[in-house]
Amino acid sequence: MGKLFDNYETLDPKDWQKSKALMHKMVDDAFDYTQNVRDRKIWQEMPENVLNSFKTGLPTKPSDAEDVYKELQINVLPYPMGNLHPRFWAWYMGSGTISGVMGDFWASILNPNLGGGNHAAHKVEEQVVDWIKEIVEFPKSASGLLVSGGSMANYAAMAVARNVKAGYDIRTEGLKENNLVFYGSTEIHSCNTKAVELLGLGTKGLKKIKVNDDFTINIDALKKQIQLDKEDGLRPICIIGTSGTVNTGAIDDLDAIANICKQENLWFHVDGAIGAIAMLSDIIKPQLKGIERADSVALDLHKWLHMPFEVGCVVVKDSEGHKDTFSLIPEYLEKNTRGLASGENWFSEYGLQLSRRFRALKVWMSLKEHGSERFGRMISRNVDQAYYLGALVNQHQDLELIAPIGMDIVCFRYNPGSLSLDELNALNKEIKLQIEERAIALPGYTTINGMYCIRCAISSHRVTNEDFDELVKSVFIIGKELLP
């Protein structure tokens, strides 16, 4: 048989110095790209030739690394999502940090699997989880896990809640009777509905409770629904409190929910994807009173902590219940008392994933560089900026707030009067789209009580008050242009 393979072929560079020079250029370009973010369009449509470049077939032969980088520069870098830009307010996303980038870089170089094992990366994640517990005032005995984001954090916590409160060994038996019920407000994030469905309870397993005028859960309606369900033979097991709803930033009365859970022996989970990290803010922390009483909290660290995507966290007070929900150790993962496979509490025993990226390093490096107090100040400044924008809206008779300002989310619309609801909705939608297409800013949108509104989720650490001056000015200009 003839020789088919080169015994010395690898995926390493053939010319290490040439590859190093290219990497140094990429680093320089990346710093310029971030530092000069305001000099580029926040967003733009991709032309046909760029779109066609993504329709080519599988590359089977090598290409020069410099040519690959040139293609990145031409077809990818000019067409970002826009969330690095200070005027990105479309969805709740952080702006990233340079130390976070450095952490992701070294995470890729080291390339460990954080399923478990006795190595430094595991200790880094343990420490980061301990820091998160400290932030939300959970005991050190609580367990925790870094995950991809808020959706997975909520799912993990709700799986633990189901298993602990079901009243039988649900891992062995499966659902004996589909009568388990979760509760949350009508403003609850959609990932919680998905989680309940994936847990086998169906959409009916999540009872959505009406909200008050400030979009927080109505406590009396919640109590009433729990009693009705018990009378109907259902088994209430968990209430989900939201610290920062996605539409308006409303924070549920977490203390009141904790009291109900204590009285009814229910699991208290806080969906804190948006707001839990705001425990670092002196302004928001008092509004989060009661979060420390939760059984579990979900957080998104690529939102207000500005980590590069992706990283979230779930913390659970009942560490034994957490482990019992997910732990499964096949023969090839049995732990040793010595060597690489030693150590207790492998992260693979606290979630679905065995293969896990070293997400903790960017968090570890960013918190060490900046300190939690600086992050808290950035959060507080965003809240102040939200009220600055709200004041601009209130100063003009043709603008109106559509909801109370929740944390850092402002919902408003252009209303020059004498237009029907449908006409106003169409007008504001077009204003929003034109602001986006003209690359002025990327505001978001939502519909509240039938009213389409411009929604600004202000979470950038680069944004200034002047950016909101420009937004309001642009809303007026475009609104007047569009009036018949």
C-alpha positions as CSV (number, residue, x, y, z in Angstrom):
1,M,0.0,0.0,0.0
2,G,1.4,3.4,-1.0
3,K,2.0,6.2,1.5
4,L,-1.2,8.2,1.9
5,F,-0.2,10.6,4.7
6,D,2.6,12.9,5.7
7,N,3.6,11.7,9.2
8,Y,4.7,15.3,10.1
9,E,1.7,17.3,8.8
10,T,-0.1,19.3,11.5
11,L,-2.5,22.2,11.7
12,D,0.2,24.4,13.2
13,P,1.5,27.3,11.1
14,K,4.2,26.3,8.6
15,D,5.9,29.7,9.3
16,W,5.4,30.6,13.0
17,Q,7.0,34.1,12.6
18,K,4.7,34.9,9.6
19,S,1.7,33.7,11.6
20,K,2.7,35.7,14.6
21,A,3.0,38.9,12.5
22,L,-0.5,38.4,11.2
23,M,-1.8,37.9,14.7
24,H,-0.1,41.1,15.8
25,K,-1.8,42.9,13.0
26,M,-5.1,41.5,13.9
27,V,-4.6,42.7,17.5
28,D,-3.7,46.2,16.3
29,D,-6.7,46.2,14.0
30,A,-9.0,45.0,16.8
31,F,-7.9,47.7,19.1
32,D,-8.5,50.3,16.4
33,Y,-11.9,48.7,15.5
34,T,-13.0,49.1,19.1
35,Q,-11.4,52.5,19.9
36,N,-12.9,54.1,16.8
37,V,-16.3,52.5,17.0
38,R,-18.1,55.9,16.6
39,D,-16.3,56.5,13.3
40,R,-18.1,53.6,11.6
41,K,-21.7,53.1,10.7
42,I,-23.5,51.5,13.6
43,W,-25.3,49.1,11.1
44,Q,-25.7,48.8,7.4
45,E,-27.3,46.4,4.9
46,M,-25.1,43.9,3.3
47,P,-24.9,44.3,-0.5
48,E,-25.6,41.4,-2.9
49,N,-21.9,40.6,-3.5
50,V,-21.3,40.2,0.2
51,L,-24.3,38.0,0.7
52,N,-23.2,35.8,-2.2
53,S,-19.8,35.4,-0.6
54,F,-21.6,33.4,2.2
55,K,-23.1,31.0,-0.3
56,T,-19.9,29.4,-1.6
57,G,-19.2,25.7,-1.1
58,L,-17.0,23.9,1.4
59,P,-13.4,24.9,1.1
60,T,-11.4,21.7,0.5
61,K,-8.0,23.1,-0.2
62,P,-5.8,25.4,1.9
63,S,-5.9,29.2,1.6
64,D,-3.3,31.7,2.7
65,A,-4.1,33.0,6.2
66,E,-3.6,36.6,5.0
67,D,-6.2,36.0,2.3
68,V,-8.7,34.6,4.8
69,Y,-8.1,37.7,7.0
70,K,-8.6,40.0,4.0
71,E,-12.0,38.4,3.3
72,L,-12.9,38.9,7.0
73,Q,-12.1,42.6,6.7
74,I,-14.1,43.0,3.5
75,N,-17.2,40.8,4.1
76,V,-17.6,40.6,7.9
77,L,-16.1,43.5,9.8
78,P,-18.1,46.3,8.1
79,Y,-21.4,44.7,8.8
80,P,-21.7,44.2,12.6
81,M,-24.8,43.8,14.7
82,G,-23.8,47.1,16.3
83,N,-23.8,46.3,19.9
84,L,-20.3,47.6,20.5
85,H,-21.6,51.1,19.5
86,P,-22.7,53.5,22.3
87,R,-26.0,54.1,20.5
88,F,-27.0,50.4,20.5
89,W,-30.3,50.3,22.5
90,A,-32.2,47.7,20.5
91,W,-31.8,44.7,22.8
92,Y,-30.3,44.2,26.1
93,M,-26.6,43.5,25.3
94,G,-23.4,44.6,26.9
95,S,-20.6,46.4,25.0
96,G,-17.7,44.1,25.8
97,T,-14.5,44.9,27.6
98,I,-10.9,44.6,26.4
99,S,-10.0,42.5,29.4
100,G,-12.9,40.3,28.5
101,V,-11.5,39.9,25.0
102,M,-8.1,39.0,26.5
103,G,-9.8,36.4,28.6
104,D,-11.5,34.9,25.6
105,F,-8.2,34.9,23.7
106,W,-6.4,33.0,26.5
107,A,-9.4,30.7,27.0
108,S,-9.0,29.7,23.4
109,I,-5.3,29.3,23.7
110,L,-5.5,27.1,26.8
111,N,-8.6,25.4,25.4
112,P,-9.6,23.4,28.5
113,N,-12.8,21.5,28.9
114,L,-14.6,22.8,32.0
115,G,-16.6,19.6,32.5
116,G,-14.3,18.9,35.5
117,G,-10.8,17.8,36.5
118,N,-8.0,19.1,38.7
119,H,-6.6,22.1,36.8
120,A,-6.5,25.9,37.2
121,A,-9.4,26.7,34.9
122,H,-11.7,24.8,37.2
123,K,-10.6,26.9,40.1
124,V,-11.1,30.1,38.2
125,E,-14.7,29.2,37.5
126,E,-15.2,28.2,41.1
127,Q,-14.0,31.6,42.2
128,V,-16.1,33.4,39.7
129,V,-19.2,31.5,40.8
130,D,-18.3,32.4,44.4
131,W,-18.1,36.1,43.4
132,I,-21.6,35.9,41.8
133,K,-22.9,34.3,45.0
134,E,-21.4,37.2,47.0
135,I,-23.0,39.8,44.7
136,V,-26.6,38.3,45.1
137,E,-25.9,37.7,48.8
138,F,-26.1,33.9,48.6
139,P,-24.3,31.7,51.1
140,K,-21.0,30.1,50.2
141,S,-22.6,26.7,50.5
142,A,-24.8,27.4,47.5
143,S,-23.9,25.8,44.2
144,G,-23.5,27.5,40.8
145,L,-22.6,27.1,37.2
146,L,-21.6,29.3,34.3
147,V,-23.8,28.7,31.3
148,S,-24.3,30.2,27.9
149,G,-26.8,32.9,29.1
150,G,-30.0,33.7,30.9
151,S,-32.1,31.1,29.0
152,M,-29.9,28.2,30.1
153,A,-29.6,29.6,33.6
154,N,-33.3,29.8,34.0
155,Y,-33.8,26.3,32.5
156,A,-31.2,24.8,34.9
157,A,-32.8,26.5,38.0
158,M,-36.3,25.5,37.0
159,A,-35.2,21.9,36.4
160,V,-33.9,21.8,40.0
161,A,-37.1,23.4,41.2
162,R,-39.2,20.7,39.4
163,N,-37.2,17.8,40.7
164,V,-36.9,19.1,44.3
165,K,-40.6,20.0,44.6
166,A,-42.2,17.2,42.7
167,G,-42.5,15.1,45.8
168,Y,-41.0,11.9,44.2
169,D,-37.9,10.8,42.2
170,I,-38.8,12.4,38.9
171,R,-35.5,11.4,37.3
172,T,-36.4,7.7,37.8
173,E,-40.1,7.8,37.5
174,G,-40.6,10.6,35.0
175,L,-43.8,12.7,35.3
176,K,-46.4,10.5,37.1
177,E,-49.0,13.2,36.6
178,N,-48.7,16.4,34.7
179,N,-50.1,18.6,37.5
180,L,-47.0,20.7,38.5
181,V,-47.4,24.4,38.1
182,F,-44.9,27.3,37.8
183,Y,-46.0,31.0,38.2
184,G,-44.7,34.2,36.7
185,S,-46.1,37.5,35.5
186,T,-47.5,38.2,32.0
187,E,-44.2,40.1,31.4
188,I,-42.1,37.1,32.1
189,H,-39.3,36.3,29.5
190,S,-40.2,33.8,26.8
191,C,-37.3,31.5,27.8
192,N,-39.2,30.6,31.0
193,T,-42.1,29.3,28.9
194,K,-39.7,27.3,26.8
195,A,-38.1,25.9,29.9
196,V,-41.5,24.7,31.3
197,E,-42.3,23.1,28.0
198,L,-39.0,21.3,27.9
199,L,-39.5,20.1,31.4
200,G,-42.5,18.2,30.2
201,L,-45.2,20.3,31.8
202,G,-46.5,22.0,28.6
203,T,-47.4,25.6,28.2
204,K,-50.2,25.1,30.7
205,G,-47.6,24.4,33.4
206,L,-46.8,28.1,33.6
207,K,-49.6,30.3,34.9
208,K,-49.1,33.9,33.9
209,I,-50.4,36.4,36.4
210,K,-51.6,39.9,35.5
211,V,-49.4,42.9,36.2
212,N,-50.0,46.2,38.0
213,D,-49.8,49.5,36.2
214,D,-46.0,49.5,36.8
215,F,-45.8,46.1,35.1
216,T,-44.8,44.2,38.2
217,I,-46.7,41.0,39.2
218,N,-50.0,41.5,41.0
219,I,-49.4,39.8,44.3
220,D,-53.1,39.4,45.2
221,A,-53.9,37.8,41.8
222,L,-50.9,35.5,42.3
223,K,-52.2,34.4,45.8
224,K,-55.6,33.8,44.4
225,Q,-54.4,31.7,41.4
226,I,-52.3,29.5,43.7
227,Q,-55.4,28.8,45.9
228,L,-57.6,28.0,42.9
229,D,-55.0,25.6,41.5
230,K,-54.7,23.8,44.8
231,E,-58.4,23.4,44.9
232,D,-58.4,22.0,41.4
233,G,-55.9,19.3,42.4
234,L,-52.8,20.9,40.8
235,R,-49.5,21.1,42.6
236,P,-47.9,24.6,42.7
237,I,-44.1,24.2,42.9
238,C,-42.4,27.4,42.0
239,I,-42.9,31.2,41.6
240,I,-40.6,33.1,39.2
241,G,-39.9,36.6,40.2
242,T,-38.4,38.9,37.5
243,S,-35.8,41.5,38.4
244,G,-36.0,43.6,35.2
245,T,-38.6,42.6,32.7
246,V,-37.6,42.7,29.1
247,N,-40.2,45.2,28.0
248,T,-40.0,47.9,30.6
249,G,-37.3,46.9,33.2
250,A,-39.9,46.4,36.0
251,I,-38.8,44.6,39.1
252,D,-41.3,42.4,40.9
253,D,-41.8,42.7,44.6
254,L,-39.3,40.0,45.5
255,D,-39.9,40.2,49.2
256,A,-43.6,39.6,48.8
257,I,-43.0,36.7,46.5
258,A,-40.5,35.2,49.0
259,N,-43.2,35.5,51.7
260,I,-45.7,33.5,49.6
261,C,-43.1,30.9,48.8
262,K,-42.3,30.4,52.5
263,Q,-46.0,30.2,53.4
264,E,-46.8,27.8,50.6
265,N,-43.6,25.8,50.6
266,L,-42.8,26.8,47.0
267,W,-39.5,27.2,45.2
268,F,-38.6,30.9,44.7
269,H,-36.6,31.5,41.5
270,V,-35.5,34.9,40.3
271,D,-35.0,35.5,36.6
272,G,-32.3,38.1,37.0
273,A,-30.9,38.0,33.5
274,I,-31.3,41.7,33.2
275,G,-31.3,43.1,36.7
276,A,-29.7,40.8,39.2
277,I,-26.2,42.0,38.5
278,A,-27.5,45.5,39.4
279,M,-27.0,44.5,43.0
280,L,-23.7,46.2,42.3
281,S,-25.5,49.5,41.9
282,D,-26.3,51.6,44.9
283,I,-29.3,53.0,43.0
284,I,-30.9,49.6,42.0
285,K,-29.9,47.4,45.0
286,P,-32.7,48.6,47.3
287,Q,-35.2,47.7,44.6
288,L,-33.9,44.1,44.6
289,K,-34.6,43.5,48.2
290,G,-35.6,39.9,48.6
291,I,-33.4,38.5,46.0
292,E,-31.2,37.1,48.7
293,R,-34.2,35.0,49.9
294,A,-34.5,33.2,46.6
295,D,-33.8,29.5,46.2
296,S,-32.1,30.2,42.8
297,V,-31.1,33.2,40.7
298,A,-30.3,33.3,37.0
299,L,-28.0,36.1,35.7
300,D,-26.7,37.2,32.3
301,L,-23.1,38.4,32.5
302,H,-23.0,39.5,28.9
303,K,-25.6,42.2,29.6
304,W,-24.8,44.7,32.4
305,L,-21.4,43.1,33.2
306,H,-20.4,43.6,29.6
307,M,-18.7,40.3,29.1
308,P,-18.2,39.2,25.4
309,F,-20.8,36.7,24.4
310,E,-21.6,34.2,25.8
311,V,-21.7,33.8,29.6
312,G,-24.5,33.5,32.1
313,C,-24.7,32.1,35.6
314,V,-27.1,30.2,37.8
315,V,-26.8,30.0,41.6
316,V,-28.8,27.5,43.7
317,K,-29.0,27.4,47.5
318,D,-29.9,23.7,47.6
319,S,-26.6,22.4,46.2
320,E,-27.6,18.8,46.9
321,G,-30.8,19.2,45.0
322,H,-28.9,20.9,42.2
323,K,-26.4,18.1,41.9
324,D,-29.1,15.4,42.2
325,T,-30.9,16.9,39.2
326,F,-28.0,16.7,36.8
327,S,-25.3,14.4,38.1
328,L,-24.5,11.2,36.1
329,I,-21.0,9.7,36.2
330,P,-20.2,7.0,33.6
331,E,-17.2,4.8,34.0
332,Y,-14.8,7.0,32.0
333,L,-15.6,10.0,34.2
334,E,-15.1,8.3,37.6
335,K,-13.1,10.5,39.8
336,N,-9.7,9.7,41.3
337,T,-8.1,10.8,44.5
338,R,-5.0,11.9,42.6
339,G,-4.0,13.3,39.3
340,L,-6.0,15.2,36.6
341,A,-9.2,13.3,37.3
342,S,-9.2,14.2,41.0
343,G,-11.4,16.8,42.8
344,E,-15.0,17.0,43.8
345,N,-18.0,18.9,42.4
346,W,-17.2,18.7,38.7
347,F,-19.2,21.2,36.8
348,S,-20.6,18.5,34.5
349,E,-22.6,17.3,37.5
350,Y,-24.5,20.6,37.8
351,G,-25.8,21.1,34.2
352,L,-26.5,19.4,30.9
353,Q,-23.1,20.0,29.3
354,L,-20.0,17.9,29.7
355,S,-18.0,19.9,27.1
356,R,-17.9,23.4,28.5
357,R,-15.8,26.4,27.3
358,F,-13.6,28.3,29.7
359,R,-16.2,31.1,30.1
360,A,-15.0,32.2,33.5
361,L,-11.6,33.6,32.5
362,K,-13.0,36.8,30.8
363,V,-15.2,37.4,33.9
364,W,-12.2,36.8,36.2
365,M,-9.9,39.1,34.3
366,S,-12.5,41.9,33.9
367,L,-13.6,41.9,37.6
368,K,-9.9,41.9,38.7
369,E,-9.0,44.8,36.4
370,H,-12.0,47.0,36.9
371,G,-13.4,46.0,40.3
372,S,-17.1,45.5,41.2
373,E,-17.5,49.1,42.3
374,R,-16.7,50.4,38.8
375,F,-19.2,48.1,37.2
376,G,-21.7,49.3,39.8
377,R,-21.0,52.9,38.8
378,M,-21.5,52.1,35.1
379,I,-24.9,50.5,35.9
380,S,-25.9,53.5,38.0
381,R,-24.9,55.9,35.2
382,N,-27.1,54.0,32.7
383,V,-30.0,54.4,35.1
384,D,-29.4,58.1,35.4
385,Q,-29.2,58.3,31.6
386,A,-32.5,56.6,31.3
387,Y,-34.1,59.3,33.4
388,Y,-32.2,61.9,31.4
389,L,-33.9,60.5,28.2
390,G,-37.2,60.4,30.0
391,A,-36.9,64.0,30.9
392,L,-36.2,64.9,27.3
393,V,-39.3,63.1,26.3
394,N,-41.4,64.8,28.9
395,Q,-40.1,68.2,27.8
396,H,-41.7,67.9,24.3
397,Q,-45.4,67.9,23.7
398,D,-45.1,65.7,20.7
399,L,-43.3,62.9,22.7
400,E,-44.8,60.7,25.4
401,L,-43.6,58.0,27.7
402,I,-45.6,54.8,27.2
403,A,-44.5,53.0,30.5
404,P,-42.8,54.0,33.7
405,I,-39.0,53.9,33.4
406,G,-37.8,50.6,34.8
407,M,-34.1,50.6,35.7
408,D,-32.6,51.7,32.4
409,I,-35.4,51.0,29.9
410,V,-37.3,53.9,28.3
411,C,-40.4,53.3,26.2
412,F,-41.8,56.3,24.3
413,R,-43.4,57.4,21.1
414,Y,-43.8,60.3,18.8
415,N,-47.4,61.6,19.0
416,P,-48.1,64.9,17.1
417,G,-51.8,64.4,17.8
418,S,-54.9,63.9,15.6
419,L,-53.7,60.4,14.5
420,S,-55.5,57.1,15.1
421,L,-53.8,54.3,17.0
422,D,-53.1,52.4,13.8
423,E,-51.6,55.5,12.2
424,L,-49.5,56.2,15.3
425,N,-48.2,52.7,15.4
426,A,-47.3,52.8,11.7
427,L,-45.6,56.2,12.1
428,N,-43.5,55.2,15.0
429,K,-42.4,51.9,13.4
430,E,-41.3,53.8,10.3
431,I,-39.4,56.4,12.5
432,K,-37.6,53.6,14.3
433,L,-36.7,51.9,11.0
434,Q,-35.4,55.1,9.4
435,I,-33.2,55.9,12.4
436,E,-31.7,52.4,12.0
437,E,-31.3,52.6,8.2
438,R,-29.8,56.0,8.4
439,A,-27.2,54.6,10.9
440,I,-28.1,57.3,13.5
441,A,-28.7,54.8,16.3
442,L,-30.2,51.3,16.9
443,P,-33.2,51.8,19.2
444,G,-35.4,48.9,20.0
445,Y,-39.2,48.6,19.9
446,T,-42.1,46.9,21.7
447,T,-45.9,47.1,21.9
448,I,-47.4,48.0,25.2
449,N,-51.2,48.0,25.6
450,G,-51.6,48.0,21.9
451,M,-49.2,51.0,21.4
452,Y,-46.1,50.5,19.3
453,C,-43.2,52.4,20.9
454,I,-39.5,53.1,20.6
455,R,-37.8,51.2,23.4
456,C,-34.3,52.1,24.5
457,A,-32.5,49.6,26.7
458,I,-29.5,51.6,27.9
459,S,-26.7,49.3,28.9
460,S,-23.6,50.7,27.1
461,H,-20.6,51.9,29.1
462,R,-19.7,54.1,26.2
463,V,-22.9,56.1,25.8
464,T,-23.2,59.8,26.8
465,N,-26.1,62.1,27.3
466,E,-25.4,63.8,24.0
467,D,-26.3,60.5,22.3
468,F,-29.9,60.8,23.6
469,D,-30.0,64.5,22.5
470,E,-29.3,63.3,19.0
471,L,-31.9,60.5,19.3
472,V,-34.7,62.8,20.3
473,K,-33.7,65.4,17.6
474,S,-33.8,62.6,15.0
475,V,-37.2,61.4,16.1
476,F,-38.6,64.9,15.6
477,I,-37.0,65.4,12.2
478,I,-38.0,62.1,10.8
479,G,-41.4,62.2,12.4
480,K,-42.2,65.6,10.7
481,E,-40.8,64.3,7.4
482,L,-43.2,61.4,7.5
483,L,-46.3,63.4,8.5
484,P,-48.8,63.7,5.6
